[in-house]
Amino acid sequence: MKSFLLCSIFFTVTACAHTTTFTNAKAISHGSDQPNSLCEKFNLTNNEALEFFKKSKEVDGIAIHNEYDYLPCYVKGTISLSHDKTTKTCEFTIRAGGTAELTCPNEEAKFYACKKCDDLLRDKP
């Protein structure tokens, strides 16, 4: 009986698991909250912006504040987010410190962070 119950719980949780898929990233602009030469070279291609979200994880504001650097350099754009068989276009701001804010229609903003994105975020020649 115990193994049946455990299997039932496992399959229920697995069947209810939701995945979010990111596609069609478009980096539209880049800049800085504090214009200076530090941010002149910070930019991302569409593929790099998409890769950022694929490597990142959703976090709360406390994690953003405590675990990541806030840098004034940013890239803004749009990205498609698919979840529960629906797709919507959302706006993003990716910052050079490895954080992002994602705003989707009729939803509160979500925060994402990536500790494995240095290759995407560092200065390029």
C-alpha positions as CSV (number, residue, x, y, z in Angstrom):
1,M,0.0,0.0,0.0
2,K,2.8,2.4,0.8
3,S,4.5,1.9,-2.5
4,F,1.2,2.5,-4.4
5,L,0.7,5.7,-2.4
6,L,4.2,6.9,-3.1
7,C,3.9,6.1,-6.8
8,S,0.5,8.0,-6.9
9,I,2.1,11.0,-5.3
10,F,5.1,10.9,-7.7
11,F,3.0,10.7,-10.8
12,T,0.6,13.4,-9.6
13,V,3.5,15.8,-8.9
14,T,5.2,14.9,-12.2
15,A,2.0,15.3,-14.2
16,C,1.4,18.7,-12.5
17,A,4.9,20.0,-13.1
18,H,4.9,23.1,-15.3
19,T,7.8,24.2,-17.5
20,T,8.4,27.6,-18.8
21,T,10.0,27.9,-22.2
22,F,11.7,31.1,-23.6
23,T,11.9,31.8,-27.3
24,N,12.2,34.7,-29.8
25,A,14.3,37.1,-27.7
26,K,14.8,40.5,-29.3
27,A,17.4,42.9,-27.8
28,I,16.0,46.3,-28.7
29,S,18.2,48.8,-26.9
30,H,21.0,49.2,-24.4
31,G,22.1,51.9,-22.1
32,S,22.9,52.8,-18.5
33,D,21.0,54.3,-15.5
34,Q,24.2,56.4,-15.0
35,P,25.6,57.2,-18.5
36,N,29.3,56.8,-18.6
37,S,32.0,55.0,-20.6
38,L,31.6,51.9,-18.3
39,C,28.5,50.8,-20.1
40,E,29.3,51.8,-23.7
41,K,30.3,48.3,-24.8
42,F,27.6,46.4,-22.8
43,N,25.2,44.9,-25.3
44,L,23.7,41.5,-26.1
45,T,22.6,39.8,-29.3
46,N,19.2,38.3,-29.6
47,N,20.7,34.8,-29.0
48,E,22.7,36.0,-26.0
49,A,19.5,37.4,-24.4
50,L,17.7,34.2,-25.0
51,E,20.6,32.2,-23.6
52,F,20.6,34.4,-20.5
53,F,17.0,33.4,-19.7
54,K,17.6,29.7,-20.5
55,K,20.5,29.6,-18.0
56,S,18.9,31.8,-15.3
57,K,16.5,31.0,-12.6
58,E,13.6,32.9,-11.1
59,V,14.5,34.6,-7.8
60,D,12.9,37.0,-5.4
61,G,13.9,40.6,-4.7
62,I,15.8,39.6,-1.5
63,A,18.1,37.3,-3.5
64,I,18.7,40.0,-6.1
65,H,19.7,42.4,-3.3
66,N,21.8,40.0,-1.3
67,E,23.5,37.8,-3.9
68,Y,24.0,39.9,-7.0
69,D,25.7,43.1,-8.0
70,Y,23.5,46.0,-9.2
71,L,25.2,47.5,-12.2
72,P,23.8,50.4,-14.2
73,C,24.4,48.8,-17.6
74,Y,21.3,47.2,-19.2
75,V,19.8,45.7,-22.4
76,K,16.1,46.0,-22.9
77,G,14.0,43.9,-25.2
78,T,11.2,41.4,-25.7
79,I,10.9,37.7,-25.3
80,S,8.2,35.0,-25.8
81,L,7.4,33.0,-22.8
82,S,5.4,29.7,-23.1
83,H,3.8,28.2,-20.0
84,D,0.8,25.9,-19.6
85,K,0.1,25.9,-23.4
86,T,-0.1,29.7,-23.6
87,T,2.5,32.0,-25.1
88,K,2.9,35.7,-24.4
89,T,5.4,38.4,-25.3
90,C,7.1,40.0,-22.3
91,E,9.5,42.8,-21.9
92,F,12.9,42.3,-20.2
93,T,15.7,44.3,-18.8
94,I,18.9,42.3,-18.4
95,R,21.7,44.0,-16.3
96,A,25.4,43.4,-16.5
97,G,25.5,42.1,-12.9
98,G,23.6,38.9,-14.0
99,T,20.1,40.0,-13.1
100,A,16.9,40.6,-15.1
101,E,13.4,41.9,-14.7
102,L,10.7,40.3,-16.8
103,T,7.3,42.1,-17.2
104,C,4.5,40.2,-18.9
105,P,1.0,41.7,-19.6
106,N,-1.3,41.8,-16.6
107,E,1.3,40.3,-14.3
108,E,3.7,41.5,-11.6
109,A,7.3,41.8,-12.7
110,K,9.5,38.7,-12.1
111,F,13.2,38.7,-11.3
112,Y,15.7,36.3,-12.8
113,A,19.3,35.8,-12.0
114,C,22.2,33.9,-13.6
115,K,25.4,32.8,-11.9
116,K,26.6,31.0,-15.0
117,C,26.3,33.9,-17.5
118,D,29.7,35.6,-17.2
119,D,30.5,34.5,-20.7
120,L,27.4,36.4,-22.0
121,L,27.8,39.5,-19.9
122,R,31.5,40.4,-20.0
123,D,32.8,43.1,-22.3
124,K,33.3,42.0,-25.9
125,P,35.8,43.6,-28.3
